[in-house]
Structure formats: structure tokens, C-alpha cells
């Protein structure tokens, strides 16, 4: 049994209220794959698994690039790598297009004034808006960070700093000297924008 089939089998069951709230139904040719994605990323766009990002409303080209990076081994993740390995280019494009078209879910965190000030200073120093744009909304090549999940942001920035994530050299160079407190401040700030 393939990894895709095994994870899908575990995720099949009665839909929850959250699963029933998905914005639009997926095209039939990727419906089973969208259901698999929902088992972690959430059928309503709010992830149900720790350290999993919001992908509803994320930029299409960015999502496509990340799927290809998982498949090629440029980005490591025990769950995503084997799933991406079984996806064709057409399936990846269809999934990225589908998720990009969904509304960003209502998610926000409260940040302290101290964390906000620290993060804003780091953002200026790192010139974050050069790539992620004003409001940290991103563009086709750079992800939206505004209202992304705190635990995912913390893990991702830590992985970039520590060299565990290898598909974003420019970001790794920016955060290489950040402390855990810097990462926590930035993660809460971005989640609360």
C-alpha cells in the first residue's frame, strides 16, 4: 500500500463540522488528495496537526514550489516528502491552484508590545518587506506570513536558522544569528498581524 493510500485510509470517516465548512469542493480528479491534505491542514483551512501551516489562500506558485521541493528532497518532512513523491506535476499544480483559491482562515494570535517592537526591529534589519511585502502578505514566490500559525512559524524559522531547511538560503542567512527569543517574538508578531 502506498503512503498516500495509507494516510488517506486513516483520514476517511465521517466529516466534522470543520470539514463540512470547506469553501469550495475540489475538482474530482484531486478530491481524494484534497481530503488527504485536510487530514493535517484542516478542511476549513485551520490545521488540525501541530506545526502544520495554513495553506488555504497561500500563493499558488509558492505552494507548487514547496511541493516540488519536498519531492526533490530540498525540503525535508517525514509526512510531506513521501506524499509529494507520489504526486505528478499536474496533480501538484491542481492542488496548489485549489488551495490558493480558498479563503485564508480566521486565525490570529495576540502579541505583546515588547515582542512586536522586537520583531519590527528584526524585520527592518532583515528587510523582510522586500520579499514578503507590506503587511507580510507575500507574492507568488514568497509566502504569506500574516496570520500564519505561531508553532509553524517558530519551527520553520528555527529550521532555517539551524540549517535543517535547505530550500531558502536567503532566509537562512537572515535568521542565522537569531536567538530563540527573537524567533518567538517574530512568530507571535507575524501570527498577530
C-alpha positions as CSV (number, residue, x, y, z in Angstrom):
1,X,0.0,0.0,0.0
2,X,1.4,3.4,-0.9
3,X,1.9,6.1,1.7
4,X,-0.7,8.2,0.0
5,X,-3.3,5.4,0.3
6,X,-2.4,4.6,3.9
7,X,-2.7,8.2,5.1
8,X,-6.0,8.6,3.1
9,X,-7.4,5.4,4.7
10,X,-6.7,6.8,8.1
11,X,-8.3,10.2,7.3
12,X,-11.5,8.8,5.8
13,X,-14.5,8.9,8.2
14,X,-17.5,11.0,9.0
15,X,-16.9,14.6,8.1
16,X,-16.7,17.0,11.1
17,X,-18.4,20.4,11.1
18,X,-15.0,21.9,10.1
19,X,-14.7,19.5,7.2
20,X,-18.2,20.4,6.0
21,X,-17.2,24.1,6.1
22,X,-14.6,23.9,3.2
23,X,-15.1,26.8,0.9
24,X,-15.5,25.1,-2.4
25,X,-15.4,21.5,-3.4
26,X,-12.2,20.3,-5.2
27,X,-12.2,19.1,-8.8
28,X,-13.0,15.4,-8.9
29,X,-9.5,14.4,-10.2
30,X,-7.9,15.7,-6.9
31,X,-10.7,15.2,-4.4
32,X,-9.1,12.3,-2.7
33,X,-5.8,14.2,-2.4
34,X,-7.5,17.3,-1.0
35,X,-9.1,15.0,1.6
36,X,-5.7,13.7,2.5
37,X,-4.3,17.2,2.8
38,X,-7.3,18.1,5.0
39,X,-6.3,15.4,7.5
40,X,-3.5,17.7,8.7
41,X,-4.1,21.1,7.1
42,X,-7.8,21.1,8.0
43,X,-10.8,21.0,5.7
44,X,-11.7,24.6,6.7
45,X,-8.1,25.8,6.4
46,X,-7.3,25.7,10.1
47,X,-4.6,22.9,10.6
48,X,-5.6,20.2,12.9
49,X,-2.0,19.0,13.5
50,X,0.7,20.8,15.4
51,X,3.4,22.7,13.3
52,X,1.4,22.3,10.1
53,X,1.0,25.6,8.1
54,X,-2.2,27.2,6.9
55,X,-2.3,26.6,3.1
56,X,-5.7,27.9,2.3
57,X,-5.2,31.2,0.5
58,X,-1.4,30.8,0.3
59,X,0.1,31.8,-3.1
60,X,-0.2,29.2,-5.8
61,X,3.3,29.3,-7.1
62,X,4.8,29.2,-3.6
63,X,2.7,26.1,-2.8
64,X,3.7,24.4,-6.1
65,X,7.4,25.2,-5.4
66,X,7.2,23.7,-1.9
67,X,5.5,20.5,-3.2
68,X,8.3,20.1,-5.7
69,X,10.9,20.8,-3.1
70,X,9.5,18.1,-0.8
71,X,9.6,15.7,-3.8
72,X,13.1,16.6,-4.7
73,X,14.4,16.4,-1.2
74,X,15.2,20.2,-1.0
75,X,12.8,20.4,1.9
76,X,12.5,17.6,4.5
77,X,9.4,16.5,6.3
78,X,8.6,12.9,7.3
79,X,4.9,13.3,6.3
80,X,5.2,15.6,3.2
81,X,8.1,14.0,1.4
82,X,6.5,10.6,0.7
83,X,3.2,12.2,-0.2
84,X,4.8,14.6,-2.6
85,X,6.9,11.8,-4.1
86,X,3.7,10.2,-5.3
87,X,2.2,13.3,-6.9
88,X,2.6,14.1,-10.6
89,X,3.4,17.6,-11.8
90,X,-0.2,18.0,-12.9
91,X,-1.5,16.9,-9.5
92,X,0.8,19.3,-7.7
93,X,-0.3,22.2,-9.9
94,X,-4.0,21.3,-9.4
95,X,-3.6,21.1,-5.6
96,X,-1.6,24.4,-5.4
97,X,-4.3,26.1,-7.6
98,X,-7.1,24.7,-5.5
99,X,-5.7,25.7,-2.1
100,X,-4.6,29.1,-3.3
101,X,-8.2,29.8,-4.4
102,X,-9.6,29.1,-0.9
103,X,-10.1,31.9,1.6
104,X,-7.5,32.4,4.3
105,X,-9.0,31.1,7.6
106,X,-9.7,33.4,10.5
107,X,-6.6,32.8,12.7
108,X,-4.8,35.3,14.8
109,X,-2.6,35.4,17.9
110,X,-2.1,38.2,20.4
111,X,1.4,39.6,20.6
112,X,2.9,41.6,23.4
113,X,4.1,45.2,22.7
114,X,7.6,44.0,23.6
115,X,7.5,41.1,21.1
116,X,6.0,43.4,18.5
117,X,8.8,46.0,18.9
118,X,11.5,43.4,18.8
119,X,10.0,41.7,15.7
120,X,9.6,45.0,13.9
121,X,13.2,45.8,14.5
122,X,14.3,42.4,13.2
123,X,12.0,42.9,10.2
124,X,13.6,46.2,9.3
125,X,17.1,44.8,9.9
126,X,16.3,41.8,7.7
127,X,14.5,43.8,5.1
128,X,11.6,41.4,5.3
129,X,9.2,43.5,3.3
130,X,11.5,43.4,0.3
131,X,10.3,39.8,-0.3
132,X,7.2,39.3,1.8
133,X,5.8,42.8,1.0
134,X,3.9,45.2,3.2
135,X,1.7,43.5,5.7
136,X,3.8,40.3,5.2
137,X,1.2,39.2,2.6
138,X,3.9,37.8,0.2
139,X,3.7,37.2,-3.5
140,X,3.8,34.3,-5.9
141,X,7.4,33.4,-4.9
142,X,7.3,34.3,-1.2
143,X,4.8,33.0,1.3
144,X,2.2,35.0,3.1
145,X,3.3,35.1,6.8
146,X,0.5,37.4,8.0
147,X,-1.7,35.3,10.4
148,X,0.2,32.1,9.8
149,X,0.3,29.7,12.8
150,X,2.8,30.5,15.6
151,X,4.0,26.9,16.0
152,X,4.6,26.5,12.3
153,X,6.4,29.9,12.0
154,X,8.6,29.0,15.1
155,X,9.5,25.6,13.7
156,X,10.2,27.0,10.2
157,X,12.4,29.9,11.3
158,X,14.3,27.6,13.7
159,X,14.8,25.1,10.9
160,X,16.1,27.9,8.6
161,X,18.5,29.2,11.3
162,X,19.8,25.7,12.2
163,X,20.3,24.5,8.6
164,X,17.6,21.8,8.8
165,X,15.6,23.5,6.0
166,X,17.7,23.9,2.8
167,X,15.4,25.5,0.2
168,X,15.6,29.1,1.3
169,X,19.3,30.2,1.5
170,X,18.5,33.9,1.6
171,X,16.1,33.4,4.6
172,X,18.6,31.2,6.3
173,X,21.3,33.9,6.0
174,X,18.9,36.5,7.5
175,X,18.0,34.4,10.6
176,X,21.3,32.6,11.2
177,X,22.1,34.8,14.3
178,X,18.6,35.0,15.7
179,X,18.1,33.8,19.3
180,X,15.2,31.6,20.4
181,X,13.6,34.8,21.9
182,X,14.0,36.6,18.5
183,X,12.2,33.7,16.7
184,X,9.4,33.6,19.3
185,X,8.9,37.3,19.0
186,X,8.8,37.2,15.2
187,X,6.5,34.2,15.2
188,X,4.0,35.8,17.5
189,X,4.2,39.1,15.7
190,X,3.5,37.6,12.3
191,X,0.7,35.5,13.6
192,X,-0.9,38.5,15.1
193,X,-0.6,40.9,12.2
